[in-house]
């Protein structure tokens, strides 16, 4: 249920495992696109894999949950859990609505699997909602958080660092084992645990990665003051096996669909249970300051005013190999440039589709050299491979 980022990638990859998969969505426009063989998100390789499995008859798309659930052994909830306005909580209304619909549509034993990122305790609530909506239904609930990186999602699904499965009994564990059998056979680590631990693993992992990014960004600010090179520092740090070199690249702050939402939700969970996670609360604060510090840095380079300056911005998506603009640093930095009176040209291989509505007042260019012509300032906000080979001189 849900053909967004997580739902569509999971559905396509499960069908490639050899399972029969039906992807369900409420949005007729999305289902029409998918039935035409068009992918509504940008994810390298997804279109080809989808076409292959549709052709093999293992993958289909529908608006009709009742038909989709007929004879299904498991149903995955992969709907959105955006941050609720005002309080930092994950909005669970879509998840609970999905659980209720599944309960009303199901008439046989089924495992209801939460793939969406949800706060600790949500799967217990899903259990209650399903039992209330259909008291006679024989079902189990499982937690199966996703760890997909946008831009590398298929690889992450097919060759995961680990698969996390939270279940309460052997019957549900067996269904999940059958679903992930191709990964069991190839000895990928499968962590089978309880519902609460599975929910917590997802939040703890994302908060830790966000902390690494924020830490190196603070070190970068100090490096600039003392004359050190942050690239050398992160290389020297990352060679320590206990630290590792991933997520130690300084930049304009983290964004995207996961880190901002999940760190806020985890901080909120900690506050509610009187066990505040001060490190994560600080990470959130420092990340916002990092984006603002970038703007101040650019302002200094422009002599204290953006007014009348021409600025070229390369990359506005929150990371390369995606068209996702959610919480991208560009959404803080570019409006500050435009608001300060600069004329801004933007180049991004995939960002225009979402970016046009989100970044009013900029000029979109296809060619980085055209965008840079006559510019006072060139800003690289997203490390797309296309920008690595540019002749900077």
C-alpha positions as CSV (number, residue, x, y, z in Angstrom):
1,X,0.0,0.0,0.0
2,X,1.5,3.3,-1.2
3,X,3.6,3.6,-4.4
4,X,5.9,6.4,-3.1
5,X,9.6,5.9,-2.7
6,X,9.6,3.0,-0.3
7,X,6.4,1.3,-1.6
8,X,7.4,1.3,-5.3
9,X,11.0,0.2,-4.8
10,X,10.0,-2.5,-2.4
11,X,7.2,-3.8,-4.6
12,X,9.4,-3.9,-7.7
13,X,12.2,-5.6,-5.8
14,X,9.9,-8.2,-4.2
15,X,8.6,-9.1,-7.6
16,X,12.1,-9.5,-8.8
17,X,12.6,-12.0,-6.0
18,X,9.9,-14.1,-7.8
19,X,6.9,-13.1,-5.7
20,X,3.6,-12.0,-7.1
21,X,3.2,-8.4,-6.1
22,X,0.3,-5.9,-6.4
23,X,1.0,-2.3,-5.7
24,X,-2.0,-0.3,-4.4
25,X,-2.4,3.5,-4.3
26,X,-5.2,5.9,-3.9
27,X,-3.9,8.3,-6.5
28,X,-5.4,7.4,-9.9
29,X,-2.8,9.6,-11.7
30,X,0.0,7.6,-10.2
31,X,-1.6,4.2,-11.0
32,X,-2.3,5.3,-14.6
33,X,1.4,6.4,-14.9
34,X,2.6,3.1,-13.6
35,X,0.3,1.1,-15.8
36,X,1.8,3.0,-18.8
37,X,5.3,1.9,-17.6
38,X,6.2,5.4,-16.3
39,X,7.9,5.8,-12.9
40,X,6.7,8.8,-10.9
41,X,10.0,9.2,-9.1
42,X,13.6,9.4,-10.3
43,X,15.6,6.4,-9.1
44,X,18.3,4.9,-11.3
45,X,17.4,1.5,-12.8
46,X,13.9,1.4,-11.4
47,X,12.1,1.8,-14.7
48,X,14.0,-1.2,-16.3
49,X,13.4,-3.5,-13.4
50,X,9.7,-2.5,-13.2
51,X,9.2,-3.2,-16.9
52,X,10.9,-6.6,-16.6
53,X,8.6,-7.8,-13.8
54,X,5.4,-6.4,-15.3
55,X,6.3,-8.3,-18.5
56,X,6.9,-11.5,-16.5
57,X,3.4,-11.1,-15.0
58,X,4.6,-10.8,-11.4
59,X,3.9,-7.1,-10.9
60,X,0.7,-5.1,-11.3
61,X,-0.8,-1.9,-10.1
62,X,-4.4,-1.1,-8.9
63,X,-6.6,1.3,-7.0
64,X,-8.6,-1.6,-5.7
65,X,-7.3,-2.8,-2.3
66,X,-10.1,-5.4,-2.0
67,X,-9.0,-7.2,-5.2
68,X,-5.3,-6.7,-4.4
69,X,-5.5,-8.3,-0.9
70,X,-7.4,-11.5,-2.1
71,X,-5.2,-14.5,-1.3
72,X,-2.3,-12.3,-0.2
73,X,0.0,-13.7,2.6
74,X,1.4,-10.3,3.6
75,X,0.5,-6.7,3.0
76,X,3.1,-4.0,3.4
77,X,2.1,-0.5,4.6
78,X,4.4,2.0,2.9
79,X,2.5,5.2,3.2
80,X,3.9,8.6,4.2
81,X,4.7,9.6,7.8
82,X,5.5,13.3,7.4
83,X,6.4,15.5,10.4
84,X,3.2,16.8,12.0
85,X,3.0,20.6,12.0
86,X,3.9,22.2,15.2
87,X,5.1,19.4,17.4
88,X,7.8,17.4,15.5
89,X,5.8,14.2,15.8
90,X,5.5,11.7,12.9
91,X,1.9,12.0,11.5
92,X,0.5,8.5,11.7
93,X,-2.9,9.2,10.2
94,X,-2.1,7.6,6.8
95,X,-0.7,4.5,8.5
96,X,-3.7,4.0,10.8
97,X,-6.2,4.6,7.9
98,X,-4.3,2.0,5.8
99,X,-4.5,-0.5,8.7
100,X,-8.2,0.0,9.0
101,X,-8.8,-0.4,5.3
102,X,-6.7,-3.6,5.3
103,X,-8.7,-5.0,8.2
104,X,-12.0,-4.4,6.5
105,X,-10.8,-5.9,3.2
106,X,-9.1,-9.0,4.5
107,X,-11.0,-12.3,5.1
108,X,-8.1,-14.7,5.7
109,X,-4.9,-15.0,7.8
110,X,-2.5,-12.2,6.8
111,X,0.6,-10.6,8.1
112,X,0.3,-6.8,8.2
113,X,3.8,-5.3,7.8
114,X,4.7,-1.7,8.6
115,X,7.4,-0.6,6.1
116,X,6.9,3.1,6.9
117,X,9.2,4.7,9.5
118,X,7.0,4.9,12.6
119,X,7.6,5.9,16.3
120,X,8.1,3.1,18.9
121,X,4.7,1.6,19.8
122,X,3.0,2.2,16.5
123,X,2.8,-1.5,15.5
124,X,1.0,-2.1,18.8
125,X,-1.5,0.6,17.8
126,X,-1.9,-0.9,14.3
127,X,-2.8,-4.2,16.1
128,X,-5.5,-2.5,18.1
129,X,-6.9,-0.6,15.0
130,X,-7.1,-3.8,13.0
131,X,-8.7,-5.9,15.8
132,X,-11.3,-3.1,16.4
133,X,-12.1,-2.8,12.7
134,X,-12.4,-6.6,12.1
135,X,-12.7,-8.5,15.4
136,X,-12.8,-11.9,13.7
137,X,-9.7,-11.5,11.5
138,X,-6.8,-13.8,12.0
139,X,-3.7,-11.7,11.6
140,X,-0.2,-10.8,12.8
141,X,1.6,-7.5,12.7
142,X,5.3,-7.2,11.7
143,X,7.7,-4.3,11.7
144,X,10.1,-4.2,8.7
145,X,11.8,-0.8,8.5
146,X,13.5,0.2,5.2
147,X,17.1,1.3,4.9
148,X,17.1,2.6,1.3
149,X,19.3,5.4,0.2
150,X,17.7,7.5,-2.5
151,X,19.8,7.1,-5.7
152,X,21.0,3.6,-4.6
153,X,17.7,2.1,-3.5
154,X,17.7,-1.0,-5.7
155,X,21.2,-2.0,-4.7
156,X,20.3,-1.4,-1.0
157,X,17.3,-3.6,-1.3
158,X,19.0,-6.5,-3.2
159,X,22.3,-6.3,-1.2
160,X,21.3,-4.9,2.2
161,X,23.7,-4.4,5.1
162,X,20.9,-6.1,7.1
163,X,17.2,-6.7,7.0
164,X,15.3,-5.9,10.3
165,X,12.2,-7.9,11.1
166,X,10.1,-7.3,14.3
167,X,7.6,-10.0,15.0
168,X,5.8,-11.5,18.0
169,X,5.5,-15.2,17.0
170,X,7.0,-17.9,14.8
171,X,4.0,-17.9,12.4
172,X,4.7,-14.3,11.3
173,X,8.4,-14.9,11.4
174,X,8.0,-17.8,8.9
175,X,6.0,-15.6,6.4
176,X,8.7,-12.9,6.6
177,X,11.4,-15.5,6.2
178,X,9.7,-16.8,3.0
179,X,9.4,-13.3,1.6
180,X,13.1,-12.6,2.2
181,X,14.2,-16.1,1.3
182,X,16.5,-15.0,-1.6
183,X,18.4,-12.9,0.9
184,X,18.5,-15.6,3.5
185,X,20.0,-18.0,0.9
186,X,22.8,-15.5,0.1
187,X,23.6,-15.0,3.8
188,X,22.7,-11.4,4.1
189,X,22.2,-10.6,7.9
190,X,18.6,-10.8,9.0
191,X,17.9,-9.3,12.4
192,X,14.7,-10.8,13.9
193,X,13.6,-9.1,17.0
194,X,10.5,-7.7,18.8
195,X,8.3,-4.9,17.4
196,X,9.6,-2.1,19.6
197,X,13.3,-2.9,18.9
198,X,12.7,-3.0,15.2
199,X,11.0,0.4,15.3
200,X,13.9,1.8,17.4
201,X,16.7,0.4,15.2
202,X,15.5,2.5,12.3
203,X,15.4,5.8,14.3
204,X,18.7,5.1,16.1
205,X,20.5,4.3,12.8
206,X,19.3,7.5,11.0
207,X,20.0,9.7,14.1
208,X,23.5,8.4,14.3
209,X,24.2,9.1,10.6
210,X,22.7,12.6,10.9
211,X,25.0,13.1,14.0
212,X,28.1,12.1,11.9
213,X,27.2,14.6,9.2
214,X,26.6,17.4,11.7
215,X,29.8,16.6,13.6
216,X,32.0,16.9,10.5
217,X,30.1,20.2,9.5
218,X,31.0,21.7,12.9
219,X,34.6,20.4,12.5
220,X,34.7,22.1,9.1
221,X,33.7,25.4,10.6
222,X,36.5,25.1,13.1
223,X,39.0,24.1,10.4
224,X,38.2,27.3,8.4
225,X,39.0,29.3,11.5
226,X,42.3,27.5,12.4
227,X,43.6,26.9,8.8
228,X,43.1,23.1,8.7
229,X,41.7,21.3,5.6
230,X,38.5,19.4,6.6
231,X,39.0,16.9,3.7
232,X,42.3,15.8,5.2
233,X,40.8,15.8,8.7
234,X,37.8,13.6,7.7
235,X,40.2,11.2,5.7
236,X,42.4,10.9,8.8
237,X,39.4,10.3,11.0
238,X,37.6,7.9,8.6
239,X,40.6,5.5,8.4
240,X,40.0,4.6,12.0
241,X,37.9,1.4,11.7
242,X,35.9,2.3,14.8
243,X,34.7,5.5,13.0
244,X,34.5,4.6,9.3
245,X,34.7,7.0,6.4
246,X,31.0,7.2,5.5
247,X,28.9,10.3,6.2
248,X,32.0,12.4,7.0
249,X,31.8,14.7,4.0
250,X,31.3,18.3,5.1
251,X,28.6,20.2,3.3
252,X,25.7,22.6,3.6
253,X,23.8,20.5,6.1
254,X,21.6,17.3,5.7
255,X,18.2,17.3,4.2
256,X,15.9,14.7,2.5
257,X,12.9,12.6,3.3
258,X,14.5,10.8,6.4
259,X,17.0,12.6,8.5
260,X,15.1,15.8,9.3
261,X,11.8,13.9,10.0
262,X,13.4,11.0,11.9
263,X,15.6,13.1,14.1
264,X,12.7,15.3,15.1
265,X,10.5,12.3,15.8
266,X,13.2,10.5,17.9
267,X,13.8,13.7,19.9
268,X,10.0,13.9,20.5
269,X,9.8,10.3,21.6
270,X,12.6,10.9,24.1
271,X,10.9,14.0,25.6
272,X,7.6,12.1,25.9
273,X,9.2,9.2,27.8
274,X,11.2,11.6,30.1
275,X,14.4,10.3,28.5
276,X,15.5,13.2,26.4
277,X,18.1,12.5,23.7
278,X,20.1,15.7,24.0
279,X,22.7,14.8,21.4
280,X,19.9,14.4,18.7
281,X,18.2,17.6,19.9
282,X,21.6,19.4,19.4
283,X,22.1,17.8,16.0
284,X,18.8,19.2,14.8
285,X,19.7,22.7,16.0
286,X,23.2,22.6,14.6
287,X,22.0,21.4,11.2
288,X,19.7,24.4,10.9
289,X,22.6,26.7,11.9
290,X,24.9,25.0,9.3
291,X,22.4,26.0,6.5
292,X,22.3,29.6,7.8
293,X,26.1,29.7,8.2
294,X,26.4,28.8,4.4
295,X,24.3,31.8,3.6
296,X,26.4,34.1,5.8
297,X,29.5,32.7,4.1
298,X,28.2,33.6,0.7
299,X,27.1,37.0,1.9
300,X,30.7,37.7,3.1
301,X,32.1,36.6,-0.3
302,X,29.7,39.1,-1.9
303,X,31.0,42.0,0.3
304,X,28.0,42.0,2.6
305,X,25.2,42.3,0.0
306,X,23.6,40.1,-2.6
307,X,21.9,43.0,-4.3
308,X,22.7,43.2,-8.0
309,X,25.0,40.2,-7.9
310,X,24.7,37.3,-10.3
311,X,24.9,33.9,-8.6
312,X,25.0,30.4,-10.2
313,X,23.9,27.5,-8.1
314,X,24.8,24.0,-9.2
315,X,22.6,21.3,-7.6
316,X,19.5,21.9,-5.5
317,X,18.2,18.4,-4.7
318,X,19.1,17.2,-1.1
319,X,21.7,14.8,-2.6
320,X,22.8,13.5,-6.0
321,X,20.9,10.8,-8.0
322,X,17.5,11.8,-6.8
323,X,14.9,14.4,-7.8
324,X,13.9,14.8,-4.1
325,X,13.9,18.4,-2.7
326,X,12.5,17.6,0.8
327,X,14.4,19.7,3.4
328,X,17.2,20.3,0.9
329,X,19.7,23.0,2.1
330,X,18.9,24.8,-1.2
331,X,15.5,25.6,0.1
332,X,17.1,27.8,2.8
333,X,20.1,29.1,0.8
334,X,18.6,30.0,-2.6
335,X,15.6,32.0,-1.2
336,X,18.1,34.0,0.9
337,X,20.1,34.8,-2.3
338,X,16.9,35.8,-4.2
339,X,15.5,37.7,-1.2
340,X,18.8,39.6,-0.9
341,X,18.4,40.9,-4.5
342,X,20.7,38.5,-6.4
343,X,19.8,37.1,-9.8
344,X,20.1,33.4,-9.5
345,X,20.7,30.7,-12.2
346,X,20.2,27.1,-11.2
347,X,21.4,23.9,-12.8
348,X,20.3,20.4,-11.6
349,X,20.1,17.2,-13.6
350,X,16.8,16.2,-11.9
351,X,15.8,19.0,-9.6
352,X,13.7,21.2,-11.9
353,X,10.5,19.1,-11.8
354,X,10.0,19.8,-8.1
355,X,12.3,22.8,-7.8
356,X,10.3,25.1,-10.1
357,X,7.5,25.4,-7.6
358,X,9.8,25.5,-4.6
359,X,12.3,28.0,-5.8
360,X,10.4,30.9,-7.4
361,X,12.4,33.8,-8.9
362,X,15.3,31.7,-10.3
363,X,16.4,31.0,-13.9
364,X,16.8,27.4,-14.8
365,X,19.7,26.5,-17.1
366,X,20.7,23.1,-18.6
367,X,24.3,24.0,-19.0
368,X,26.6,24.8,-16.0
369,X,28.8,27.0,-18.2
370,X,25.8,29.1,-19.3
371,X,24.7,29.5,-15.7
372,X,28.2,30.6,-14.7
373,X,28.7,33.1,-17.5
374,X,29.2,36.5,-15.9
375,X,28.4,35.2,-12.4
376,X,30.0,36.9,-9.4
377,X,29.6,33.7,-7.3
378,X,29.3,30.0,-8.1
379,X,27.8,27.8,-5.4
380,X,27.9,24.0,-5.5
381,X,25.1,22.7,-3.2
382,X,24.7,19.1,-4.4
383,X,27.7,16.8,-5.4
384,X,26.2,15.5,-8.7
385,X,28.9,13.5,-10.7
386,X,28.1,15.8,-13.6
387,X,29.7,18.6,-11.7
388,X,33.0,16.8,-10.8
389,X,34.4,17.0,-14.3
390,X,33.7,20.7,-14.9
391,X,36.6,22.9,-15.9
392,X,36.5,25.3,-13.0
393,X,39.1,27.7,-14.5
